[in-house]
Amino acid sequence: MHVVPHSHDDVGWRTTVDGYFDGTTKNIQWTNVKTELTTVMEALEMNPARKFSEVEMKFFSLWWKD
């Protein structure tokens, strides 16, 4: 069995894409995808053997441009 950590943040499900990405709509649903991806990337850099799958490419593309 292989366990691969992943993220599944629906784009625009209960709030806007930006609201999920930067965490500005905590009254609707708390999440901050930008912080999530930054933290994951730091962990991956510290241990290249780790793996991670980001389901929503929209969020990854926003993070990559930032």
mmCIF file of the N, C-alpha and C atoms, coordinates in Angstrom:
data_MODEL
# 
_entry.id   MODEL 
# 
loop_
_atom_site.group_PDB 
_atom_site.id 
_atom_site.type_symbol 
_atom_site.label_atom_id 
_atom_site.label_alt_id 
_atom_site.label_comp_id 
_atom_site.label_asym_id 
_atom_site.label_entity_id 
_atom_site.label_seq_id 
_atom_site.pdbx_PDB_ins_code 
_atom_site.Cartn_x 
_atom_site.Cartn_y 
_atom_site.Cartn_z 
_atom_site.occupancy 
_atom_site.B_iso_or_equiv 
_atom_site.pdbx_formal_charge 
_atom_site.auth_seq_id 
_atom_site.auth_comp_id 
_atom_site.auth_asym_id 
_atom_site.auth_atom_id 
_atom_site.pdbx_PDB_model_num 
ATOM 1   N N  . MET A 1 1  ? 0.838   -1.151 0.000   1.00 0.00 ? 1  MET A N  1 
ATOM 2   C CA . MET A 1 1  ? 0.000   0.000  0.000   1.00 0.00 ? 1  MET A CA 1 
ATOM 3   C C  . MET A 1 1  ? 0.899   1.234  0.000   1.00 0.00 ? 1  MET A C  1 
ATOM 4   N N  . HIS A 1 2  ? 0.526   2.213  -0.799  1.00 0.00 ? 2  HIS A N  1 
ATOM 5   C CA . HIS A 1 2  ? 1.206   3.503  -0.830  1.00 0.00 ? 2  HIS A CA 1 
ATOM 6   C C  . HIS A 1 2  ? 0.195   4.574  -0.440  1.00 0.00 ? 2  HIS A C  1 
ATOM 7   N N  . VAL A 1 3  ? 0.611   5.427  0.448   1.00 0.00 ? 3  VAL A N  1 
ATOM 8   C CA . VAL A 1 3  ? -0.236  6.547  0.852   1.00 0.00 ? 3  VAL A CA 1 
ATOM 9   C C  . VAL A 1 3  ? 0.400   7.813  0.309   1.00 0.00 ? 3  VAL A C  1 
ATOM 10  N N  . VAL A 1 4  ? -0.339  8.522  -0.497  1.00 0.00 ? 4  VAL A N  1 
ATOM 11  C CA . VAL A 1 4  ? 0.173   9.768  -1.079  1.00 0.00 ? 4  VAL A CA 1 
ATOM 12  C C  . VAL A 1 4  ? -0.676  10.919 -0.555  1.00 0.00 ? 4  VAL A C  1 
ATOM 13  N N  . PRO A 1 5  ? -0.083  11.812 0.241   1.00 0.00 ? 5  PRO A N  1 
ATOM 14  C CA . PRO A 1 5  ? -0.830  12.981 0.706   1.00 0.00 ? 5  PRO A CA 1 
ATOM 15  C C  . PRO A 1 5  ? -1.302  13.808 -0.492  1.00 0.00 ? 5  PRO A C  1 
ATOM 16  N N  . HIS A 1 6  ? -2.475  14.367 -0.362  1.00 0.00 ? 6  HIS A N  1 
ATOM 17  C CA . HIS A 1 6  ? -3.005  15.178 -1.447  1.00 0.00 ? 6  HIS A CA 1 
ATOM 18  C C  . HIS A 1 6  ? -3.901  16.276 -0.882  1.00 0.00 ? 6  HIS A C  1 
ATOM 19  N N  . SER A 1 7  ? -4.230  17.189 -1.739  1.00 0.00 ? 7  SER A N  1 
ATOM 20  C CA . SER A 1 7  ? -5.144  18.260 -1.384  1.00 0.00 ? 7  SER A CA 1 
ATOM 21  C C  . SER A 1 7  ? -6.324  18.209 -2.327  1.00 0.00 ? 7  SER A C  1 
ATOM 22  N N  . HIS A 1 8  ? -7.481  18.429 -1.782  1.00 0.00 ? 8  HIS A N  1 
ATOM 23  C CA . HIS A 1 8  ? -8.673  18.519 -2.615  1.00 0.00 ? 8  HIS A CA 1 
ATOM 24  C C  . HIS A 1 8  ? -9.491  19.712 -2.134  1.00 0.00 ? 8  HIS A C  1 
ATOM 25  N N  . ASP A 1 9  ? -9.262  20.839 -2.738  1.00 0.00 ? 9  ASP A N  1 
ATOM 26  C CA . ASP A 1 9  ? -9.989  22.066 -2.412  1.00 0.00 ? 9  ASP A CA 1 
ATOM 27  C C  . ASP A 1 9  ? -10.812 22.437 -3.636  1.00 0.00 ? 9  ASP A C  1 
ATOM 28  N N  . ASP A 1 10 ? -12.104 22.287 -3.542  1.00 0.00 ? 10 ASP A N  1 
ATOM 29  C CA . ASP A 1 10 ? -12.962 22.579 -4.693  1.00 0.00 ? 10 ASP A CA 1 
ATOM 30  C C  . ASP A 1 10 ? -12.883 24.045 -5.081  1.00 0.00 ? 10 ASP A C  1 
ATOM 31  N N  . VAL A 1 11 ? -12.632 24.288 -6.348  1.00 0.00 ? 11 VAL A N  1 
ATOM 32  C CA . VAL A 1 11 ? -12.538 25.649 -6.871  1.00 0.00 ? 11 VAL A CA 1 
ATOM 33  C C  . VAL A 1 11 ? -13.940 26.258 -6.924  1.00 0.00 ? 11 VAL A C  1 
ATOM 34  N N  . GLY A 1 12 ? -14.164 27.284 -6.129  1.00 0.00 ? 12 GLY A N  1 
ATOM 35  C CA . GLY A 1 12 ? -15.422 28.019 -6.172  1.00 0.00 ? 12 GLY A CA 1 
ATOM 36  C C  . GLY A 1 12 ? -16.639 27.276 -5.647  1.00 0.00 ? 12 GLY A C  1 
ATOM 37  N N  . TRP A 1 13 ? -16.454 26.298 -4.768  1.00 0.00 ? 13 TRP A N  1 
ATOM 38  C CA . TRP A 1 13 ? -17.584 25.513 -4.281  1.00 0.00 ? 13 TRP A CA 1 
ATOM 39  C C  . TRP A 1 13 ? -18.502 26.341 -3.387  1.00 0.00 ? 13 TRP A C  1 
ATOM 40  N N  . ARG A 1 14 ? -17.978 26.881 -2.290  1.00 0.00 ? 14 ARG A N  1 
ATOM 41  C CA . ARG A 1 14 ? -18.803 27.667 -1.366  1.00 0.00 ? 14 ARG A CA 1 
ATOM 42  C C  . ARG A 1 14 ? -18.421 29.140 -1.333  1.00 0.00 ? 14 ARG A C  1 
ATOM 43  N N  . THR A 1 15 ? -17.315 29.469 -1.937  1.00 0.00 ? 15 THR A N  1 
ATOM 44  C CA . THR A 1 15 ? -16.851 30.857 -1.981  1.00 0.00 ? 15 THR A CA 1 
ATOM 45  C C  . THR A 1 15 ? -16.033 31.036 -3.262  1.00 0.00 ? 15 THR A C  1 
ATOM 46  N N  . THR A 1 16 ? -15.410 32.169 -3.420  1.00 0.00 ? 16 THR A N  1 
ATOM 47  C CA . THR A 1 16 ? -14.651 32.442 -4.642  1.00 0.00 ? 16 THR A CA 1 
ATOM 48  C C  . THR A 1 16 ? -13.307 31.717 -4.632  1.00 0.00 ? 16 THR A C  1 
ATOM 49  N N  . VAL A 1 17 ? -12.710 31.618 -5.794  1.00 0.00 ? 17 VAL A N  1 
ATOM 50  C CA . VAL A 1 17 ? -11.376 31.037 -5.906  1.00 0.00 ? 17 VAL A CA 1 
ATOM 51  C C  . VAL A 1 17 ? -10.406 31.815 -5.027  1.00 0.00 ? 17 VAL A C  1 
ATOM 52  N N  . ASP A 1 18 ? -10.466 33.140 -5.103  1.00 0.00 ? 18 ASP A N  1 
ATOM 53  C CA . ASP A 1 18 ? -9.569  33.970 -4.291  1.00 0.00 ? 18 ASP A CA 1 
ATOM 54  C C  . ASP A 1 18 ? -9.825  33.780 -2.803  1.00 0.00 ? 18 ASP A C  1 
ATOM 55  N N  . GLY A 1 19 ? -11.082 33.633 -2.427  1.00 0.00 ? 19 GLY A N  1 
ATOM 56  C CA . GLY A 1 19 ? -11.418 33.418 -1.022  1.00 0.00 ? 19 GLY A CA 1 
ATOM 57  C C  . GLY A 1 19 ? -10.794 32.159 -0.463  1.00 0.00 ? 19 GLY A C  1 
ATOM 58  N N  . TYR A 1 20 ? -10.815 31.094 -1.241  1.00 0.00 ? 20 TYR A N  1 
ATOM 59  C CA . TYR A 1 20 ? -10.146 29.857 -0.823  1.00 0.00 ? 20 TYR A CA 1 
ATOM 60  C C  . TYR A 1 20 ? -8.635  30.016 -0.837  1.00 0.00 ? 20 TYR A C  1 
ATOM 61  N N  . PHE A 1 21 ? -8.127  30.668 -1.885  1.00 0.00 ? 21 PHE A N  1 
ATOM 62  C CA . PHE A 1 21 ? -6.683  30.753 -2.062  1.00 0.00 ? 21 PHE A CA 1 
ATOM 63  C C  . PHE A 1 21 ? -6.009  31.544 -0.954  1.00 0.00 ? 21 PHE A C  1 
ATOM 64  N N  . ASP A 1 22 ? -6.554  32.707 -0.634  1.00 0.00 ? 22 ASP A N  1 
ATOM 65  C CA . ASP A 1 22 ? -5.884  33.544 0.372   1.00 0.00 ? 22 ASP A CA 1 
ATOM 66  C C  . ASP A 1 22 ? -6.545  33.512 1.747   1.00 0.00 ? 22 ASP A C  1 
ATOM 67  N N  . GLY A 1 23 ? -7.606  32.743 1.888   1.00 0.00 ? 23 GLY A N  1 
ATOM 68  C CA . GLY A 1 23 ? -8.228  32.555 3.199   1.00 0.00 ? 23 GLY A CA 1 
ATOM 69  C C  . GLY A 1 23 ? -9.049  33.722 3.693   1.00 0.00 ? 23 GLY A C  1 
ATOM 70  N N  . THR A 1 24 ? -9.565  34.554 2.785   1.00 0.00 ? 24 THR A N  1 
ATOM 71  C CA . THR A 1 24 ? -10.282 35.757 3.220   1.00 0.00 ? 24 THR A CA 1 
ATOM 72  C C  . THR A 1 24 ? -11.740 35.511 3.585   1.00 0.00 ? 24 THR A C  1 
ATOM 73  N N  . THR A 1 25 ? -12.268 34.316 3.326   1.00 0.00 ? 25 THR A N  1 
ATOM 74  C CA . THR A 1 25 ? -13.683 34.071 3.632   1.00 0.00 ? 25 THR A CA 1 
ATOM 75  C C  . THR A 1 25 ? -13.833 32.989 4.698   1.00 0.00 ? 25 THR A C  1 
ATOM 76  N N  . LYS A 1 26 ? -13.190 33.203 5.836   1.00 0.00 ? 26 LYS A N  1 
ATOM 77  C CA . LYS A 1 26 ? -13.232 32.230 6.923   1.00 0.00 ? 26 LYS A CA 1 
ATOM 78  C C  . LYS A 1 26 ? -14.631 32.070 7.515   1.00 0.00 ? 26 LYS A C  1 
ATOM 79  N N  . ASN A 1 27 ? -15.495 33.056 7.306   1.00 0.00 ? 27 ASN A N  1 
ATOM 80  C CA . ASN A 1 27 ? -16.860 32.950 7.823   1.00 0.00 ? 27 ASN A CA 1 
ATOM 81  C C  . ASN A 1 27 ? -17.681 31.934 7.029   1.00 0.00 ? 27 ASN A C  1 
ATOM 82  N N  . ILE A 1 28 ? -17.262 31.588 5.832   1.00 0.00 ? 28 ILE A N  1 
ATOM 83  C CA . ILE A 1 28 ? -17.965 30.599 5.017   1.00 0.00 ? 28 ILE A CA 1 
ATOM 84  C C  . ILE A 1 28 ? -17.300 29.230 5.160   1.00 0.00 ? 28 ILE A C  1 
ATOM 85  N N  . GLN A 1 29 ? -16.006 29.187 4.944   1.00 0.00 ? 29 GLN A N  1 
ATOM 86  C CA . GLN A 1 29 ? -15.247 27.952 5.116   1.00 0.00 ? 29 GLN A CA 1 
ATOM 87  C C  . GLN A 1 29 ? -13.794 28.321 5.320   1.00 0.00 ? 29 GLN A C  1 
ATOM 88  N N  . TRP A 1 30 ? -13.200 27.820 6.401   1.00 0.00 ? 30 TRP A N  1 
ATOM 89  C CA . TRP A 1 30 ? -11.820 28.172 6.672   1.00 0.00 ? 30 TRP A CA 1 
ATOM 90  C C  . TRP A 1 30 ? -10.894 27.336 5.812   1.00 0.00 ? 30 TRP A C  1 
ATOM 91  N N  . THR A 1 31 ? -10.124 28.003 5.029   1.00 0.00 ? 31 THR A N  1 
ATOM 92  C CA . THR A 1 31 ? -9.025  27.383 4.291   1.00 0.00 ? 31 THR A CA 1 
ATOM 93  C C  . THR A 1 31 ? -8.124  28.489 3.763   1.00 0.00 ? 31 THR A C  1 
ATOM 94  N N  . ASN A 1 32 ? -6.892  28.155 3.530   1.00 0.00 ? 32 ASN A N  1 
ATOM 95  C CA . ASN A 1 32 ? -5.937  29.079 2.948   1.00 0.00 ? 32 ASN A CA 1 
ATOM 96  C C  . ASN A 1 32 ? -5.001  28.240 2.082   1.00 0.00 ? 32 ASN A C  1 
ATOM 97  N N  . VAL A 1 33 ? -5.379  28.058 0.850   1.00 0.00 ? 33 VAL A N  1 
ATOM 98  C CA . VAL A 1 33 ? -4.646  27.172 -0.053  1.00 0.00 ? 33 VAL A CA 1 
ATOM 99  C C  . VAL A 1 33 ? -3.227  27.674 -0.297  1.00 0.00 ? 33 VAL A C  1 
ATOM 100 N N  . LYS A 1 34 ? -3.047  28.975 -0.324  1.00 0.00 ? 34 LYS A N  1 
ATOM 101 C CA . LYS A 1 34 ? -1.706  29.532 -0.530  1.00 0.00 ? 34 LYS A CA 1 
ATOM 102 C C  . LYS A 1 34 ? -0.754  29.075 0.576   1.00 0.00 ? 34 LYS A C  1 
ATOM 103 N N  . THR A 1 35 ? -1.189  29.181 1.816   1.00 0.00 ? 35 THR A N  1 
ATOM 104 C CA . THR A 1 35 ? -0.365  28.741 2.946   1.00 0.00 ? 35 THR A CA 1 
ATOM 105 C C  . THR A 1 35 ? -0.160  27.234 2.903   1.00 0.00 ? 35 THR A C  1 
ATOM 106 N N  . GLU A 1 36 ? -1.210  26.522 2.564   1.00 0.00 ? 36 GLU A N  1 
ATOM 107 C CA . GLU A 1 36 ? -1.132  25.059 2.458   1.00 0.00 ? 36 GLU A CA 1 
ATOM 108 C C  . GLU A 1 36 ? -0.058  24.637 1.461   1.00 0.00 ? 36 GLU A C  1 
ATOM 109 N N  . LEU A 1 37 ? -0.087  25.213 0.263   1.00 0.00 ? 37 LEU A N  1 
ATOM 110 C CA . LEU A 1 37 ? 0.891   24.837 -0.760  1.00 0.00 ? 37 LEU A CA 1 
ATOM 111 C C  . LEU A 1 37 ? 2.307   25.267 -0.395  1.00 0.00 ? 37 LEU A C  1 
ATOM 112 N N  . THR A 1 38 ? 2.448   26.440 0.207   1.00 0.00 ? 38 THR A N  1 
ATOM 113 C CA . THR A 1 38 ? 3.773   26.904 0.623   1.00 0.00 ? 38 THR A CA 1 
ATOM 114 C C  . THR A 1 38 ? 4.366   25.965 1.660   1.00 0.00 ? 38 THR A C  1 
ATOM 115 N N  . THR A 1 39 ? 3.571   25.559 2.628   1.00 0.00 ? 39 THR A N  1 
ATOM 116 C CA . THR A 1 39 ? 4.032   24.654 3.678   1.00 0.00 ? 39 THR A CA 1 
ATOM 117 C C  . THR A 1 39 ? 4.404   23.289 3.111   1.00 0.00 ? 39 THR A C  1 
ATOM 118 N N  . VAL A 1 40 ? 3.578   22.777 2.216   1.00 0.00 ? 40 VAL A N  1 
ATOM 119 C CA . VAL A 1 40 ? 3.855   21.482 1.595   1.00 0.00 ? 40 VAL A CA 1 
ATOM 120 C C  . VAL A 1 40 ? 5.148   21.548 0.781   1.00 0.00 ? 40 VAL A C  1 
ATOM 121 N N  . MET A 1 41 ? 5.325   22.602 0.002   1.00 0.00 ? 41 MET A N  1 
ATOM 122 C CA . MET A 1 41 ? 6.536   22.718 -0.813  1.00 0.00 ? 41 MET A CA 1 
ATOM 123 C C  . MET A 1 41 ? 7.788   22.806 0.052   1.00 0.00 ? 41 MET A C  1 
ATOM 124 N N  . GLU A 1 42 ? 7.700   23.489 1.173   1.00 0.00 ? 42 GLU A N  1 
ATOM 125 C CA . GLU A 1 42 ? 8.839   23.556 2.099   1.00 0.00 ? 42 GLU A CA 1 
ATOM 126 C C  . GLU A 1 42 ? 9.175   22.156 2.629   1.00 0.00 ? 42 GLU A C  1 
ATOM 127 N N  . ALA A 1 43 ? 8.155   21.387 2.982   1.00 0.00 ? 43 ALA A N  1 
ATOM 128 C CA . ALA A 1 43 ? 8.374   20.028 3.477   1.00 0.00 ? 43 ALA A CA 1 
ATOM 129 C C  . ALA A 1 43 ? 8.968   19.131 2.387   1.00 0.00 ? 43 ALA A C  1 
ATOM 130 N N  . LEU A 1 44 ? 8.503   19.298 1.143   1.00 0.00 ? 44 LEU A N  1 
ATOM 131 C CA . LEU A 1 44 ? 9.044   18.508 0.039   1.00 0.00 ? 44 LEU A CA 1 
ATOM 132 C C  . LEU A 1 44 ? 10.505  18.854 -0.232  1.00 0.00 ? 44 LEU A C  1 
ATOM 133 N N  . GLU A 1 45 ? 10.857  20.103 -0.103  1.00 0.00 ? 45 GLU A N  1 
ATOM 134 C CA . GLU A 1 45 ? 12.253  20.504 -0.299  1.00 0.00 ? 45 GLU A CA 1 
ATOM 135 C C  . GLU A 1 45 ? 13.154  19.933 0.786   1.00 0.00 ? 45 GLU A C  1 
ATOM 136 N N  . MET A 1 46 ? 12.639  19.824 2.010   1.00 0.00 ? 46 MET A N  1 
ATOM 137 C CA . MET A 1 46 ? 13.427  19.271 3.118   1.00 0.00 ? 46 MET A CA 1 
ATOM 138 C C  . MET A 1 46 ? 13.618  17.759 2.976   1.00 0.00 ? 46 MET A C  1 
ATOM 139 N N  . ASN A 1 47 ? 12.679  17.092 2.310   1.00 0.00 ? 47 ASN A N  1 
ATOM 140 C CA . ASN A 1 47 ? 12.775  15.651 2.140   1.00 0.00 ? 47 ASN A CA 1 
ATOM 141 C C  . ASN A 1 47 ? 12.274  15.278 0.741   1.00 0.00 ? 47 ASN A C  1 
ATOM 142 N N  . PRO A 1 48 ? 13.177  15.215 -0.237  1.00 0.00 ? 48 PRO A N  1 
ATOM 143 C CA . PRO A 1 48 ? 12.786  14.938 -1.618  1.00 0.00 ? 48 PRO A CA 1 
ATOM 144 C C  . PRO A 1 48 ? 12.117  13.569 -1.829  1.00 0.00 ? 48 PRO A C  1 
ATOM 145 N N  . ALA A 1 49 ? 12.202  12.680 -0.860  1.00 0.00 ? 49 ALA A N  1 
ATOM 146 C CA . ALA A 1 49 ? 11.553  11.371 -0.987  1.00 0.00 ? 49 ALA A CA 1 
ATOM 147 C C  . ALA A 1 49 ? 10.045  11.468 -0.782  1.00 0.00 ? 49 ALA A C  1 
ATOM 148 N N  . ARG A 1 50 ? 9.596   12.555 -0.220  1.00 0.00 ? 50 ARG A N  1 
ATOM 149 C CA . ARG A 1 50 ? 8.157   12.734 -0.006  1.00 0.00 ? 50 ARG A CA 1 
ATOM 150 C C  . ARG A 1 50 ? 7.453   13.014 -1.324  1.00 0.00 ? 50 ARG A C  1 
ATOM 151 N N  . LYS A 1 51 ? 6.179   12.701 -1.350  1.00 0.00 ? 51 LYS A N  1 
ATOM 152 C CA . LYS A 1 51 ? 5.342   12.945 -2.527  1.00 0.00 ? 51 LYS A CA 1 
ATOM 153 C C  . LYS A 1 51 ? 4.090   13.694 -2.098  1.00 0.00 ? 51 LYS A C  1 
ATOM 154 N N  . PHE A 1 52 ? 3.497   14.421 -3.036  1.00 0.00 ? 52 PHE A N  1 
ATOM 155 C CA . PHE A 1 52 ? 2.272   15.161 -2.766  1.00 0.00 ? 52 PHE A CA 1 
ATOM 156 C C  . PHE A 1 52 ? 1.552   15.379 -4.086  1.00 0.00 ? 52 PHE A C  1 
ATOM 157 N N  . SER A 1 53 ? 0.245   15.322 -4.041  1.00 0.00 ? 53 SER A N  1 
ATOM 158 C CA . SER A 1 53 ? -0.557  15.550 -5.241  1.00 0.00 ? 53 SER A CA 1 
ATOM 159 C C  . SER A 1 53 ? -1.539  16.690 -4.993  1.00 0.00 ? 53 SER A C  1 
ATOM 160 N N  . GLU A 1 54 ? -1.459  17.708 -5.799  1.00 0.00 ? 54 GLU A N  1 
ATOM 161 C CA . GLU A 1 54 ? -2.423  18.818 -5.727  1.00 0.00 ? 54 GLU A CA 1 
ATOM 162 C C  . GLU A 1 54 ? -3.493  18.560 -6.769  1.00 0.00 ? 54 GLU A C  1 
ATOM 163 N N  . VAL A 1 55 ? -4.708  18.367 -6.331  1.00 0.00 ? 55 VAL A N  1 
ATOM 164 C CA . VAL A 1 55 ? -5.796  18.001 -7.233  1.00 0.00 ? 55 VAL A CA 1 
ATOM 165 C C  . VAL A 1 55 ? -6.205  19.172 -8.122  1.00 0.00 ? 55 VAL A C  1 
ATOM 166 N N  . GLU A 1 56 ? -6.324  20.341 -7.549  1.00 0.00 ? 56 GLU A N  1 
ATOM 167 C CA . GLU A 1 56 ? -6.841  21.494 -8.286  1.00 0.00 ? 56 GLU A CA 1 
ATOM 168 C C  . GLU A 1 56 ? -5.713  22.331 -8.876  1.00 0.00 ? 56 GLU A C  1 
ATOM 169 N N  . MET A 1 57 ? -5.511  22.215 -10.170 1.00 0.00 ? 57 MET A N  1 
ATOM 170 C CA . MET A 1 57 ? -4.443  22.949 -10.845 1.00 0.00 ? 57 MET A CA 1 
ATOM 171 C C  . MET A 1 57 ? -4.666  24.455 -10.846 1.00 0.00 ? 57 MET A C  1 
ATOM 172 N N  . LYS A 1 58 ? -5.898  24.909 -10.722 1.00 0.00 ? 58 LYS A N  1 
ATOM 173 C CA . LYS A 1 58 ? -6.159  26.353 -10.652 1.00 0.00 ? 58 LYS A CA 1 
ATOM 174 C C  . LYS A 1 58 ? -5.429  26.950 -9.456  1.00 0.00 ? 58 LYS A C  1 
ATOM 175 N N  . PHE A 1 59 ? -5.538  26.305 -8.307  1.00 0.00 ? 59 PHE A N  1 
ATOM 176 C CA . PHE A 1 59 ? -4.856  26.809 -7.116  1.00 0.00 ? 59 PHE A CA 1 
ATOM 177 C C  . PHE A 1 59 ? -3.342  26.717 -7.270  1.00 0.00 ? 59 PHE A C  1 
ATOM 178 N N  . PHE A 1 60 ? -2.861  25.619 -7.838  1.00 0.00 ? 60 PHE A N  1 
ATOM 179 C CA . PHE A 1 60 ? -1.419  25.481 -8.027  1.00 0.00 ? 60 PHE A CA 1 
ATOM 180 C C  . PHE A 1 60 ? -0.903  26.564 -8.965  1.00 0.00 ? 60 PHE A C  1 
ATOM 181 N N  . SER A 1 61 ? -1.639  26.867 -10.022 1.00 0.00 ? 61 SER A N  1 
ATOM 182 C CA . SER A 1 61 ? -1.177  27.899 -10.953 1.00 0.00 ? 61 SER A CA 1 
ATOM 183 C C  . SER A 1 61 ? -1.149  29.271 -10.291 1.00 0.00 ? 61 SER A C  1 
ATOM 184 N N  . LEU A 1 62 ? -2.136  29.563 -9.434  1.00 0.00 ? 62 LEU A N  1 
ATOM 185 C CA . LEU A 1 62 ? -2.115  30.832 -8.689  1.00 0.00 ? 62 LEU A CA 1 
ATOM 186 C C  . LEU A 1 62 ? -0.917  30.895 -7.755  1.00 0.00 ? 62 LEU A C  1 
ATOM 187 N N  . TRP A 1 63 ? -0.648  29.799 -7.087  1.00 0.00 ? 63 TRP A N  1 
ATOM 188 C CA . TRP A 1 63 ? 0.490   29.746 -6.148  1.00 0.00 ? 63 TRP A CA 1 
ATOM 189 C C  . TRP A 1 63 ? 1.809   29.888 -6.911  1.00 0.00 ? 63 TRP A C  1 
ATOM 190 N N  . TRP A 1 64 ? 1.916   29.213 -8.044  1.00 0.00 ? 64 TRP A N  1 
ATOM 191 C CA . TRP A 1 64 ? 3.152   29.218 -8.835  1.00 0.00 ? 64 TRP A CA 1 
ATOM 192 C C  . TRP A 1 64 ? 3.465   30.635 -9.314  1.00 0.00 ? 64 TRP A C  1 
ATOM 193 N N  . LYS A 1 65 ? 2.438   31.393 -9.718  1.00 0.00 ? 65 LYS A N  1 
ATOM 194 C CA . LYS A 1 65 ? 2.638   32.775 -10.215 1.00 0.00 ? 65 LYS A CA 1 
ATOM 195 C C  . LYS A 1 65 ? 3.003   33.738 -9.092  1.00 0.00 ? 65 LYS A C  1 
ATOM 196 N N  . ASP A 1 66 ? 2.608   33.403 -7.862  1.00 0.00 ? 66 ASP A N  1 
ATOM 197 C CA . ASP A 1 66 ? 2.776   34.328 -6.727  1.00 0.00 ? 66 ASP A CA 1 
ATOM 198 C C  . ASP A 1 66 ? 4.199   34.480 -6.292  1.00 0.00 ? 66 ASP A C  1 
# 
